[in-house]
């Protein structure tokens, strides 16, 4: 029983190093928000730009096979 208590105290005294799962979850959530905002903001502009490019490309003439 004493060794269990000692082991528990050693674990609690150790300083935590690195990120925990909660911190990783917060980072992932923030990255997702940034991506959603970027896609929402740029989505309409990109659609308009690709439509302009598609409209400016000439169509190929119809070919007939002999």
C-alpha positions in Angstrom: 0.0 0.0 0.0 2.9 2.3 0.8 4.5 1.7 -2.6 1.2 2.5 -4.3 1.0 5.8 -2.4 4.6 6.6 -3.2 4.1 5.8 -6.9 1.1 8.1 -7.0 2.9 10.9 -5.3 5.9 10.6 -7.7 3.5 10.8 -10.7 1.7 13.9 -9.2 5.0 15.7 -8.5 6.4 15.3 -12.0 6.0 18.4 -14.1 3.9 17.8 -17.2 5.8 18.4 -20.4 4.3 18.8 -23.8 0.7 19.4 -24.9 -2.2 17.4 -23.5 -5.1 16.0 -25.5 -7.3 19.0 -24.5 -4.7 21.4 -25.9 -4.5 19.4 -29.2 -8.3 19.5 -29.4 -8.4 23.2 -29.0 -5.7 23.7 -31.7 -7.6 21.4 -34.1 -10.8 23.4 -33.4 -9.1 26.7 -34.1 -7.5 25.4 -37.3 -10.9 24.1 -38.4 -12.5 27.6 -37.8 -9.7 29.3 -39.8 -10.2 26.9 -42.7 -14.0 27.4 -42.7 -13.6 31.2 -42.7 -11.0 31.0 -45.5 -13.2 28.7 -47.6 -16.3 30.8 -47.0 -14.5 34.1 -47.8 -12.6 32.9 -50.9 -15.1 30.4 -52.2 -17.3 32.9 -54.0 -14.2 34.7 -55.5 -12.7 31.5 -56.8 -16.0 30.4 -58.4 -16.3 33.7 -60.2 -12.6 33.6 -61.3 -13.0 30.0 -62.7 -16.2 31.0 -64.4 -14.4 33.9 -66.1 -11.6 31.6 -67.2 -14.0 29.0 -68.5 -15.9 31.7 -70.5 -12.7 33.1 -72.0 -11.4 29.7 -73.3 -12.6 29.2 -76.9 -14.4 26.0 -77.7 -12.9 23.6 -80.1 -14.6 23.3 -83.5 -16.6 20.2 -84.2 -14.7 17.6 -86.1 -16.1 15.2 -88.6 -14.7 11.8 -89.1 -14.4 10.5 -92.7 
